Amino acid sequence: MTISDHISAAHVILDASPSNKADLLEFLATEAASRIGHSRQDTLNALQAREQIGSTALGKGVALPHAELRGAESSLVLFARLLRPINFDARDDEPVDLVFLVLWPATDRKGLLPVMSEICQALRDPQSLRRLRLAKTPEDVVQLVLEASPTNPEQGGKLDEV
């Protein structure tokens, strides 16, 4: 499975406005629950538990909160661009404004890491980040992610380091 199997315009949120990390996680849990039919509270608890292990901020203003969900029947990749960057406890101390949420059924672990890896690789290119920040529509975001994906034959996996 690749990111192209999981990203769609219906899973892109532009200009979300949480005021802090806790608000963002609650917002993402609510959005995810409505899309995959999983409990908002269970989703939030799983995201919070993962963040307690360590921040899922990748640097350069990007975060990749993720969790395995018990009882979930399907996976979800959700992209949110924030109206205002927020502190996400990133190692580089840069506030986060681009967020990819990855939720995966706990019973089907094999696809989680490849999808997360592909997202990370697609976000290594500073131009891709700039273009995501300027995207006008959810469809533009999907196209940009697919173009930057290492599984895109035209991309060839040649990306700069984050």
Backbone as ProteinMPNN parsed JSONL, in Angstrom:
{"seq_chain_A": "MTISDHISAAHVILDASPSNKADLLEFLATEAASRIGHSRQDTLNALQAREQIGSTALGKGVALPHAELRGAESSLVLFARLLRPINFDARDDEPVDLVFLVLWPATDRKGLLPVMSEICQALRDPQSLRRLRLAKTPEDVVQLVLEASPTNPEQGGKLDEV", "coords_chain_A": {"N_chain_A": [[0.831, -1.189, 0.0], [0.401, 2.257, -0.713], [0.827, 5.834, -0.257], [-0.898, 6.934, -2.08], [-3.054, 5.25, -1.987], [-4.372, 6.091, 0.226], [-4.792, 8.841, 0.502], [-6.978, 11.511, -0.139], [-8.979, 14.158, -1.531], [-11.13, 14.509, 0.152], [-10.046, 14.052, 2.59], [-8.536, 16.184, 3.315], [-7.875, 19.102, 5.053], [-8.008, 22.471, 5.002], [-6.61, 25.385, 6.428], [-7.204, 25.063, 9.227], [-7.857, 25.919, 12.655], [-6.703, 25.399, 15.335], [-5.576, 26.295, 18.643], [-3.468, 25.327, 20.095], [-1.34, 22.465, 20.82], [-2.84, 20.476, 22.202], [-5.473, 21.214, 21.536], [-5.3, 20.808, 18.787], [-4.915, 18.009, 18.616], [-7.379, 17.152, 19.655], [-9.111, 18.233, 17.73], [-8.233, 16.792, 15.446], [-8.866, 14.18, 16.268], [-11.655, 14.334, 16.411], [-12.308, 14.926, 13.725], [-11.262, 12.623, 12.495], [-12.761, 10.577, 13.698], [-15.296, 11.019, 12.636], [-14.871, 10.276, 10.058], [-13.949, 7.616, 9.967], [-15.613, 6.224, 11.593], [-14.947, 5.603, 14.218], [-14.579, 5.762, 17.772], [-14.384, 9.047, 19.025], [-13.201, 9.715, 21.464], [-11.626, 7.441, 22.064], [-9.876, 7.575, 19.917], [-8.64, 10.041, 20.4], [-7.45, 9.446, 22.891], [-5.589, 7.496, 22.079], [-3.929, 9.024, 20.384], [-2.954, 10.93, 22.211], [-1.595, 9.238, 23.988], [0.441, 8.316, 22.331], [1.814, 10.718, 21.84], [2.813, 11.195, 24.363], [4.949, 9.495, 24.505], [6.794, 10.714, 22.918], [7.268, 13.678, 20.995], [5.625, 13.907, 17.867], [6.399, 15.657, 15.988], [8.131, 16.476, 13.054], [9.905, 18.386, 12.304], [10.799, 21.437, 10.543], [8.29, 22.608, 10.522], [6.404, 20.597, 10.313], [4.232, 17.966, 11.342], [3.571, 14.587, 12.312], [1.364, 13.09, 13.649], [0.337, 9.944, 14.901], [-1.251, 6.746, 15.335], [-2.051, 3.446, 16.441], [-5.168, 1.914, 16.316], [-7.273, 0.199, 18.427], [-9.9, -1.945, 17.606], [-10.587, -0.508, 15.353], [-11.589, -0.605, 11.95], [-10.635, 0.305, 9.587], [-8.009, 2.155, 7.936], [-6.676, 5.528, 8.095], [-5.568, 8.446, 6.534], [-5.054, 11.727, 7.101], [-4.818, 15.092, 6.176], [-3.938, 18.222, 7.472], [-3.756, 21.663, 7.182], [-2.637, 24.325, 9.026], [-4.036, 27.427, 10.044], [-2.634, 29.202, 11.623], [0.647, 28.676, 12.761], [1.519, 26.345, 15.376], [2.963, 25.54, 18.598], [4.535, 22.443, 18.833], [6.265, 20.957, 20.207], [8.614, 20.427, 18.766], [11.832, 19.186, 17.773], [13.445, 20.996, 16.423], [12.407, 23.324, 17.299], [10.666, 24.76, 15.711], [7.449, 26.048, 15.033], [4.468, 24.195, 14.177], [2.689, 23.836, 11.142], [1.817, 22.205, 9.15], [0.223, 19.158, 9.001], [0.094, 15.697, 9.087], [-2.063, 13.199, 9.791], [-2.037, 9.878, 10.796], [-3.832, 7.03, 11.135], [-4.275, 3.71, 12.161], [-5.568, 0.397, 11.964], [-5.132, -1.668, 14.774], [-4.983, -4.351, 14.366], [-3.87, -4.73, 11.894], [-1.048, -4.168, 11.322], [0.973, -4.141, 9.373], [0.901, -2.273, 7.253], [1.229, 0.292, 8.268], [3.861, 1.473, 8.902], [5.17, 1.574, 6.298], [3.496, 3.461, 4.945], [3.767, 5.728, 6.585], [6.505, 6.152, 6.301], [6.636, 6.756, 3.589], [5.225, 9.178, 3.55], [6.956, 10.771, 5.089], [9.24, 10.773, 3.427], [8.202, 12.06, 1.181], [7.899, 14.58, 2.199], [10.386, 15.671, 2.523], [11.492, 17.415, 0.697], [12.09, 20.804, 0.479], [10.751, 22.477, -1.329], [8.384, 21.112, -1.792], [7.15, 21.37, 0.696], [6.798, 24.15, 0.772], [5.037, 24.461, -1.377], [2.826, 23.008, -0.428], [2.061, 24.674, 1.627], [1.109, 26.795, 0.19], [-0.971, 25.823, -1.311], [-4.148, 25.926, -2.879], [-6.5, 24.417, -2.951], [-8.066, 21.367, -1.681], [-7.702, 19.342, -3.585], [-5.417, 20.227, -4.892], [-3.536, 19.84, -2.855], [-3.553, 17.02, -2.601], [-2.569, 16.315, -5.144], [0.0, 17.473, -5.004], [1.165, 15.979, -2.917], [1.136, 13.429, -4.035], [2.806, 13.849, -6.252], [5.226, 14.356, -4.961], [5.746, 11.991, -3.757], [7.79, 9.156, -3.061], [7.104, 6.883, -4.437], [6.197, 7.717, -6.806], [6.847, 7.443, -10.151], [8.019, 9.466, -11.674], [9.213, 11.048, -9.809], [11.197, 9.531, -8.577], [12.254, 9.182, -6.069], [14.208, 11.016, -5.315], [15.018, 13.191, -3.07], [15.617, 16.023, -0.954], [17.174, 16.111, 2.3], [15.297, 16.428, 5.336]], "CA_chain_A": [[0.0, 0.0, 0.0], [1.133, 3.512, -0.791], [0.06, 7.006, 0.148], [-1.967, 7.159, -3.066], [-4.199, 4.441, -1.566], [-4.94, 6.611, 1.466], [-5.013, 10.29, 0.53], [-7.981, 12.014, -1.073], [-9.391, 15.526, -1.223], [-12.059, 14.452, 1.28], [-9.26, 13.932, 3.817], [-7.676, 17.365, 3.398], [-8.489, 20.235, 5.743], [-7.18, 23.667, 4.841], [-6.815, 26.517, 7.323], [-7.728, 24.718, 10.551], [-7.404, 26.966, 13.574], [-6.481, 25.072, 16.75], [-4.685, 27.281, 19.262], [-2.318, 24.664, 20.703], [-1.197, 21.042, 20.491], [-3.972, 19.726, 22.757], [-6.629, 21.527, 20.692], [-5.092, 20.161, 17.496], [-5.18, 16.576, 18.758], [-8.834, 17.006, 19.795], [-9.668, 18.515, 16.413], [-7.933, 15.657, 14.577], [-9.631, 13.023, 16.742], [-13.044, 14.554, 16.006], [-12.362, 14.764, 12.268], [-11.007, 11.216, 12.169], [-13.891, 9.756, 14.152], [-16.412, 11.167, 11.698], [-14.502, 9.673, 8.773], [-13.751, 6.157, 10.034], [-16.606, 5.612, 12.464], [-14.323, 5.138, 15.46], [-14.84, 6.662, 18.885], [-13.535, 10.233, 19.12], [-12.424, 9.659, 22.703], [-10.603, 6.4, 21.912], [-8.886, 8.109, 18.979], [-7.893, 11.065, 21.135], [-6.612, 8.767, 23.885], [-4.472, 6.851, 21.37], [-3.012, 10.086, 19.94], [-2.294, 11.485, 23.391], [-0.649, 8.238, 24.499], [1.606, 8.323, 21.437], [2.56, 11.959, 22.058], [3.514, 11.092, 25.641], [6.201, 8.787, 24.23], [7.658, 11.738, 22.325], [6.576, 14.475, 19.99], [5.621, 13.404, 16.501], [6.83, 16.727, 15.085], [9.276, 16.049, 12.248], [10.751, 19.539, 12.016], [10.435, 22.261, 9.372], [6.881, 22.966, 10.575], [5.588, 19.433, 9.96], [3.992, 16.956, 12.378], [3.001, 13.331, 11.828], [0.751, 12.311, 14.727], [-0.108, 8.645, 14.426], [-1.593, 5.78, 16.38], [-2.775, 2.232, 16.092], [-6.451, 1.95, 17.012], [-7.951, -1.071, 18.702], [-11.296, -1.949, 17.191], [-10.786, 0.189, 14.077], [-11.654, -1.52, 10.82], [-9.97, 0.868, 8.414], [-6.963, 3.136, 8.193], [-6.996, 6.887, 7.674], [-4.543, 9.479, 6.434], [-5.727, 13.022, 7.067], [-3.888, 16.213, 6.12], [-4.476, 19.501, 7.929], [-2.873, 22.835, 7.155], [-3.118, 25.222, 10.07], [-4.1, 28.85, 9.723], [-1.502, 29.765, 12.361], [1.501, 27.62, 13.324], [1.444, 26.139, 16.83], [4.051, 24.793, 19.223], [4.26, 21.013, 18.841], [7.427, 20.36, 20.868], [9.535, 19.935, 17.742], [13.257, 19.27, 18.125], [14.038, 22.217, 15.852], [11.665, 24.429, 17.918], [9.79, 25.456, 14.763], [6.033, 25.712, 15.192], [3.916, 23.304, 13.157], [1.522, 24.288, 10.383], [1.428, 21.118, 8.246], [0.017, 17.984, 9.843], [-0.451, 14.461, 8.527], [-2.527, 12.253, 10.8], [-2.119, 8.504, 10.298], [-4.463, 6.099, 12.073], [-4.207, 2.38, 11.569], [-6.124, -0.658, 12.823], [-4.104, -2.401, 15.52], [-4.937, -5.73, 13.862], [-3.267, -4.747, 10.56], [0.118, -3.308, 11.504], [1.973, -4.204, 8.308], [0.882, -1.137, 6.339], [1.443, 1.577, 8.945], [5.205, 2.043, 8.729], [5.446, 1.985, 4.917], [2.774, 4.689, 4.611], [4.418, 6.834, 7.311], [7.794, 6.374, 5.658], [6.402, 7.433, 2.317], [4.878, 10.569, 3.865], [8.2, 11.44, 5.5], [10.087, 10.964, 2.248], [7.575, 13.067, 0.321], [7.994, 15.898, 2.839], [11.783, 16.076, 2.675], [11.806, 18.463, -0.262], [11.595, 22.108, 0.93], [9.8, 23.017, -2.303], [7.097, 20.45, -1.555], [6.56, 22.013, 1.872], [6.366, 25.492, 0.369], [3.862, 24.314, -2.233], [1.704, 22.611, 0.429], [1.638, 25.867, 2.363], [0.452, 27.719, -0.742], [-2.037, 25.135, -2.049], [-5.44, 26.615, -2.814], [-7.624, 23.488, -2.8], [-7.708, 20.01, -1.252], [-7.225, 18.591, -4.748], [-4.025, 20.646, -5.09], [-2.735, 19.17, -1.825], [-3.423, 15.612, -2.991], [-1.674, 16.255, -6.294], [1.356, 17.773, -4.546], [1.656, 14.838, -2.14], [1.395, 12.331, -4.967], [3.986, 14.204, -7.054], [6.422, 14.286, -4.121], [5.868, 10.642, -3.221], [8.884, 8.362, -3.627], [6.569, 5.838, -5.311], [5.887, 8.362, -8.077], [7.957, 7.107, -11.053], [8.685, 10.685, -12.148], [9.98, 11.603, -8.695], [12.389, 8.704, -8.452], [12.745, 9.125, -4.701], [15.321, 11.935, -5.099], [14.547, 14.299, -2.252], [16.568, 16.56, 0.004], [16.922, 15.75, 3.692], [14.573, 17.404, 6.161]], "C_chain_A": [[0.869, 1.244, 0.0], [0.236, 4.655, -0.344], [-1.087, 7.261, -0.827], [-3.216, 6.339, -2.744], [-4.953, 5.064, -0.4], [-5.25, 8.105, 1.47], [-6.043, 10.668, -0.53], [-8.365, 13.425, -0.637], [-10.359, 15.56, -0.032], [-11.336, 14.382, 2.628], [-8.246, 15.065, 3.96], [-8.464, 18.501, 4.036], [-7.54, 21.416, 5.622], [-7.607, 24.725, 5.851], [-7.572, 26.176, 8.599], [-7.152, 25.708, 11.558], [-7.315, 26.545, 15.041], [-5.46, 26.038, 17.345], [-3.452, 26.658, 19.907], [-2.338, 23.176, 20.351], [-2.389, 20.225, 20.989], [-5.225, 19.961, 21.919], [-6.512, 20.838, 19.328], [-5.401, 18.668, 17.586], [-6.678, 16.308, 18.915], [-9.531, 17.222, 18.453], [-9.461, 17.324, 15.482], [-8.73, 14.42, 14.97], [-11.101, 13.135, 16.323], [-13.212, 14.341, 14.506], [-12.195, 13.307, 11.867], [-12.202, 10.348, 12.534], [-15.055, 9.84, 13.172], [-16.124, 10.476, 10.364], [-14.372, 8.15, 8.823], [-14.71, 5.462, 10.996], [-16.027, 5.011, 13.731], [-14.608, 6.163, 16.544], [-13.855, 7.829, 18.912], [-12.634, 10.139, 20.346], [-11.331, 8.599, 22.627], [-9.493, 6.869, 20.975], [-8.019, 9.145, 19.67], [-6.957, 10.422, 22.157], [-5.391, 8.125, 23.225], [-3.457, 7.897, 20.899], [-2.25, 10.687, 21.114], [-1.264, 10.514, 23.966], [0.602, 8.215, 23.632], [2.448, 9.572, 21.648], [3.309, 11.944, 23.393], [4.843, 10.361, 25.488], [7.24, 9.77, 23.701], [6.896, 12.457, 21.235], [6.701, 13.845, 18.611], [5.91, 14.532, 15.498], [8.093, 16.268, 14.37], [10.3, 17.154, 12.055], [10.258, 20.255, 10.772], [8.95, 22.594, 9.323], [5.923, 21.839, 10.276], [5.441, 18.503, 11.164], [3.305, 15.75, 11.74], [2.42, 12.537, 13.006], [0.176, 11.015, 14.158], [-0.413, 7.731, 15.603], [-2.215, 4.551, 15.742], [-4.036, 2.22, 16.946], [-7.021, 0.555, 17.189], [-9.405, -0.933, 18.274], [-11.571, -1.203, 15.889], [-10.758, -0.83, 12.947], [-10.93, -0.995, 9.593], [-8.913, 1.876, 8.849], [-7.412, 4.504, 7.688], [-5.724, 7.715, 7.619], [-5.301, 10.776, 6.218], [-4.654, 14.104, 7.041], [-4.604, 17.463, 6.614], [-3.393, 20.569, 7.813], [-3.472, 23.839, 8.127], [-3.061, 26.675, 9.615], [-2.926, 29.589, 10.375], [-0.666, 28.62, 12.932], [1.378, 27.557, 14.85], [2.672, 25.378, 17.32], [3.64, 23.325, 19.291], [5.437, 20.253, 19.443], [8.404, 19.738, 19.876], [10.981, 20.1, 18.2], [13.911, 20.528, 17.585], [13.354, 23.485, 16.371], [10.814, 25.23, 16.947], [8.341, 25.07, 15.035], [5.522, 24.952, 13.971], [2.721, 23.955, 12.462], [1.052, 23.263, 9.359], [1.37, 19.825, 9.052], [-0.565, 16.838, 9.016], [-0.81, 13.559, 9.69], [-2.619, 10.88, 10.144], [-2.686, 7.632, 11.417], [-4.57, 4.758, 11.393], [-4.847, 1.373, 12.502], [-5.004, -1.449, 13.495], [-3.956, -3.832, 15.01], [-4.238, -5.85, 12.516], [-2.038, -3.837, 10.539], [1.032, -3.205, 10.289], [1.994, -2.985, 7.397], [1.246, 0.2, 6.955], [2.803, 2.187, 8.648], [5.534, 2.392, 7.285], [4.735, 3.292, 4.518], [3.408, 5.885, 5.311], [5.767, 7.172, 6.686], [7.637, 7.13, 4.351], [6.033, 8.905, 2.528], [6.141, 11.344, 4.228], [9.101, 11.73, 4.305], [9.525, 12.041, 1.329], [7.742, 14.473, 0.88], [9.426, 16.382, 3.025], [12.156, 17.252, 1.797], [11.237, 19.801, 0.222], [10.597, 22.735, -0.039], [8.413, 22.383, -2.137], [6.392, 21.079, -0.352], [6.022, 23.394, 1.524], [5.08, 25.403, -0.448], [2.635, 23.865, -1.431], [1.168, 23.816, 1.207], [0.873, 26.86, 1.49], [-0.731, 27.103, -1.487], [-3.379, 25.815, -1.811], [-6.609, 25.671, -2.517], [-7.146, 22.143, -2.249], [-7.167, 19.166, -2.403], [-5.769, 18.944, -5.062], [-3.106, 19.936, -4.102], [-2.501, 17.718, -2.211], [-2.442, 15.48, -4.146], [-0.223, 16.501, -5.882], [1.96, 16.603, -3.778], [1.999, 13.681, -3.075], [2.622, 12.604, -5.828], [5.275, 14.042, -6.256], [6.688, 12.882, -3.583], [7.029, 9.89, -3.866], [8.391, 7.219, -4.51], [6.116, 6.404, -6.653], [7.061, 8.113, -9.013], [8.705, 8.336, -11.564], [9.565, 11.297, -11.07], [11.279, 10.835, -8.499], [12.993, 8.676, -7.066], [13.885, 10.08, -4.41], [14.821, 13.175, -4.378], [15.652, 14.755, -1.323], [16.213, 16.081, 1.408], [16.133, 16.834, 4.385], [15.555, 18.023, 7.124]], "O_chain_A": [[1.929, 1.284, 0.626], [-0.954, 4.47, -0.088], [-2.14, 7.755, -0.424], [-4.314, 6.688, -3.176], [-6.052, 4.621, -0.066], [-5.923, 8.58, 2.384], [-5.983, 10.203, -1.668], [-8.103, 13.828, 0.496], [-10.394, 16.544, 0.707], [-11.936, 14.622, 3.676], [-7.229, 14.922, 4.638], [-9.576, 18.819, 3.613], [-6.402, 21.36, 6.088], [-8.795, 24.934, 6.096], [-8.473, 26.908, 9.008], [-6.08, 26.27, 11.336], [-7.805, 27.265, 15.91], [-4.586, 26.54, 16.638], [-2.498, 27.364, 20.231], [-3.245, 22.699, 19.669], [-2.893, 19.367, 20.264], [-5.959, 19.018, 21.623], [-7.502, 20.347, 18.785], [-6.082, 18.126, 16.716], [-7.19, 15.335, 18.361], [-10.437, 16.472, 18.091], [-10.394, 16.891, 14.806], [-9.215, 13.692, 14.105], [-11.714, 12.144, 15.927], [-14.14, 13.662, 14.066], [-12.909, 12.815, 10.994], [-12.605, 9.481, 11.758], [-15.722, 8.839, 12.91], [-17.051, 10.134, 9.629], [-14.651, 7.47, 7.835], [-14.627, 4.249, 11.19], [-16.55, 4.029, 14.257], [-14.856, 7.329, 16.238], [-12.643, 7.63, 18.831], [-11.444, 10.446, 20.274], [-10.213, 8.84, 23.084], [-8.316, 6.595, 21.209], [-6.796, 9.125, 19.536], [-5.796, 10.816, 22.269], [-4.283, 8.204, 23.757], [-2.251, 7.674, 21.005], [-1.045, 10.924, 21.025], [-0.182, 10.928, 24.383], [1.711, 8.104, 24.154], [3.676, 9.493, 21.637], [4.333, 12.613, 23.533], [5.767, 10.592, 26.268], [8.427, 9.659, 24.01], [5.984, 11.898, 20.627], [7.751, 13.319, 18.244], [5.687, 14.37, 14.298], [9.013, 15.737, 14.994], [11.442, 16.885, 11.681], [9.409, 19.745, 10.041], [8.396, 22.833, 8.251], [4.746, 22.085, 10.01], [6.395, 18.278, 11.91], [2.565, 15.877, 10.765], [2.907, 11.454, 13.33], [-0.399, 11.002, 13.069], [0.094, 7.916, 16.71], [-2.813, 4.607, 14.668], [-3.985, 2.483, 18.148], [-7.224, -0.175, 16.22], [-10.054, 0.076, 18.55], [-12.687, -1.265, 15.374], [-9.998, -1.797, 12.986], [-10.642, -1.751, 8.665], [-8.927, 2.377, 9.973], [-8.393, 4.622, 6.955], [-4.908, 7.688, 8.54], [-6.085, 10.909, 5.278], [-3.688, 14.04, 7.802], [-5.739, 17.733, 6.221], [-2.27, 20.395, 8.285], [-4.659, 24.16, 8.059], [-2.15, 27.085, 8.895], [-2.313, 30.471, 9.775], [-1.215, 27.691, 13.524], [1.163, 28.569, 15.518], [3.33, 24.669, 16.558], [2.544, 22.997, 19.745], [5.589, 19.052, 19.219], [8.95, 18.661, 20.115], [11.31, 21.038, 18.926], [14.824, 21.073, 18.206], [13.68, 24.59, 15.937], [10.289, 26.28, 17.317], [8.039, 23.895, 15.244], [6.077, 25.058, 12.878], [1.857, 24.546, 13.109], [-0.009, 23.436, 8.759], [2.342, 19.443, 9.702], [-1.581, 16.994, 8.339], [0.055, 13.196, 10.488], [-3.203, 10.733, 9.07], [-2.102, 7.513, 12.494], [-4.908, 4.665, 10.213], [-4.69, 1.479, 13.718], [-4.041, -1.85, 12.841], [-2.912, -4.455, 15.205], [-4.029, -6.963, 12.035], [-2.009, -2.845, 9.811], [1.804, -2.251, 10.193], [3.037, -2.691, 6.813], [1.543, 1.151, 6.232], [2.876, 3.325, 8.183], [6.138, 3.44, 7.054], [5.319, 4.128, 3.829], [3.571, 6.942, 4.703], [6.124, 8.343, 6.558], [8.415, 8.034, 4.047], [6.475, 9.773, 1.775], [6.364, 12.447, 3.728], [9.66, 12.821, 4.196], [10.274, 12.838, 0.766], [7.73, 15.448, 0.129], [9.64, 17.426, 3.641], [13.063, 18.012, 2.138], [10.02, 19.928, 0.364], [9.691, 23.451, 0.387], [7.394, 23.049, -2.321], [5.181, 21.294, -0.38], [4.922, 23.761, 1.934], [4.147, 26.176, -0.234], [1.52, 24.296, -1.724], [-0.039, 23.948, 1.412], [0.087, 27.664, 1.99], [-1.422, 27.806, -2.224], [-3.7, 26.224, -0.695], [-7.595, 26.079, -1.902], [-5.962, 21.818, -2.34], [-6.262, 18.356, -2.201], [-4.983, 18.078, -5.447], [-2.023, 19.483, -4.472], [-1.369, 17.235, -2.153], [-1.569, 14.613, -4.119], [0.682, 15.814, -6.357], [3.131, 16.272, -3.964], [3.034, 13.034, -2.918], [3.398, 11.689, -6.107], [6.3, 13.638, -6.804], [7.75, 12.625, -3.017], [7.229, 9.975, -5.078], [9.178, 6.642, -5.259], [5.698, 5.654, -7.535], [8.177, 8.531, -8.705], [9.898, 8.256, -11.856], [10.543, 11.981, -11.37], [12.334, 11.43, -8.281], [14.116, 8.203, -6.888], [14.493, 9.977, -3.345], [14.271, 14.09, -4.992], [16.523, 13.97, -0.948], [15.074, 15.692, 1.666], [16.274, 18.016, 4.071], [15.179, 18.878, 7.925]]}, "name": "protein", "num_of_chains": 1, "seq": "MTISDHISAAHVILDASPSNKADLLEFLATEAASRIGHSRQDTLNALQAREQIGSTALGKGVALPHAELRGAESSLVLFARLLRPINFDARDDEPVDLVFLVLWPATDRKGLLPVMSEICQALRDPQSLRRLRLAKTPEDVVQLVLEASPTNPEQGGKLDEV"}
